[in-house]
Amino acid sequence: MSPDLLADLNDEQRAAVTHGDGPQLVLAGAGSGKTRVITYRVAWLVRARGVDPGAIVAVTFTNKAAGEMRDRVERLLATWPLPTFVGTFHRYALKLLRRYGDRLELPRDFAILDGEDQRSILTRAMADEGVPEASFPPRSLAAAISTAKNQLIGPERYAAEAHGYYPERVARVFRRYQALCRQAAGIDFDDMLVLAVRLLVEHPEIGDRLRRGVEHLLVDEFQDTNHAQLRLVAELAAPSGNLTAVGDEDQGIYRWRGADLANILDFEGHFPGATVRKLERNYRSTSTILDAANAVVAHNRLRRGKRLWTDAGRGERIALYRAADDQDEARWVAESVGRLRARFALADLAVLVRTNAQTRAFEDEFFRAGIPYSLVGGVRFYERAEIKDLIAYLRVLRNPRDDFSLLRILNQPPRGIGKTTVAQLVERAAAAGGVVWDALELGPLDSFPPRARTALTAFRDLVRDLRRAASELPLPALLDELLARTGYAGLFRREDDEDLGRLENIQEFLSAAQEFTEARAFGGDDEDLLTAFLDHVALVTDLDRWDGERGLSLMTLHSAKGLEFSGVFLPGLEEGLLPHFNAHGRPEDVEEERRLFYVGMTRARERLHLSTARRRRIAGRYQDQLASPLLAEVPEELLEITESPTLYRDERARAIDQYFGRGRAAEAPEPEPAGRRPKRGARVRHPTLGPGVILELEGEGDDTKITIFFDRAGKKKLIARYAALELV
């Protein structure tokens, strides 16, 4: 690498880039140039150290971040395509499993189960095990199973350690869920990491081969790694230990999905002899924004400690608006956006909320004000019904033993195969101990009525023909043939707006296939194209498709990490929203909520707007709200505070209502009749914590202690007298 390139780095960045051998941890604060450190280090290793670029592996958490890294390194090295692996943890794990999965008895054509597949399999597993959805929400069970897998705990160990009403049922569903995944020749996202670690641990010869081929390992967003990812990194980095981990404990906001902050806090314990460096110079925000963010996050105990600084100037004070209610708050945001449009493009502005439910008021107000916006985090493109159908066809062409995909397309588009015929087919497959395709292809169809027999035979022949076409045609031509032979696009009428949208989605899917085919031809990868394309669409997220050019961005704080905007709005700064009610009473959860606030603040380059509402409509009723205690941690001299002109008028009106017995007091729930007292296994709803299922009851009457597993808040113990529970 030329000295000129190193001259582009500050002293701390240069030290991290030119680090020699052994592990190093780079604590990179928000906006401090962590991507630059990773990309320049790859280039430096190749140019200055003579490392084979194919012996370098760089992993991160999103395809978008990986794509940006790859582009930068290719420009620095003037090498296209780059031999270095730059991708997500899951993509790297998938690469290993495609190559060596047979050692774990994985079929070569295993499918990646997306969210909808997992929900379908989980629902079936619950039915098989007699676990009712009314008492055990599938979402909660899915979270429990995912948590176990992130800890590298399999169904057998989970069952051995399960004690109690809820864990024992999770264990039964977990075991059945895994069996059904195997039957469908599929793995879910958590399985990718679990199986990759198993591959390295249980097959030392493969582990040794991979470690010899990875001279340098670079890991981005290390604070977001879970236990399985830490083990994967540790297995790959040994014995040379040439690991560069980049992360920021102050931006660790994914504990709810398995991330373990201890991985970065105890880095030297995991990788002895590690060098620790800090990047504290911020190239993004004004010093006012940074001073506020520093003051907030300094209240956290679980951190290594750093203080961001900049020489970009003070900038304007942070706007804080005290709204009368959520509608007033949305109006203020819309009006502020209108003023900022004179300085910034709409694509440079973002509204970041704590929960998806908060977006409705802003969507309504933006529509009224004529403000174009892009809602990030809706239905993922590849999970839209018409796209799922086409993907299911491709998955069946790759592996017809994929029951879940085959049953999805068996009568799509309608071909006269009714529910009775499907049930009979599934029953026949189960009786033979096989899959539905075997029942179609191998068994006689004489027992079916003539019309059903004709339809099943036609479907079987269609799949056979398309499978032959898949071995001969390029991917785009295969999709054209599939659409022509099935008549799928004919389902949608061109005069119907909704159907037109579906047809546009199908055209976009064809474009995606064409682009993928061209990119693979350029890259020269010899992996089966259809399998590679199916892997690709399974790993793409909604944020990978976000381009930030379709108006103002409206998204959750969790989705915004890694992004930046000229102007940022953080509404809903109230107790119960931020910090979220899930965090009550648990210091580590409150600290994560504070980190979430910090992440939101540091997305802003020039203008930061905060707002809080005195009351908010929740579940159809207004509730009085308290300002977030996190607001008190922002130095007041950094704020420019305004209040709604109706704030105190509304306060007086509510006080009069309460004095005369009106308003919220009249909305209090009536006590449950004695015959409807909650019982173990009953579904209930709490006014703040939401829906849940009763696990245990201790005592009698109003003093009964009720243990409830809430869908969102997890396990809680409440006193009946104060719980205000409603039977669902």
Summary of the structure (lengths in Angstrom):
residues: 728
radius of gyration: 27.8
end to end distance: 65.8
largest distance: 82.8
contacts: 2355
relative contact order: 0.11
helix: 53%
strand: 16%
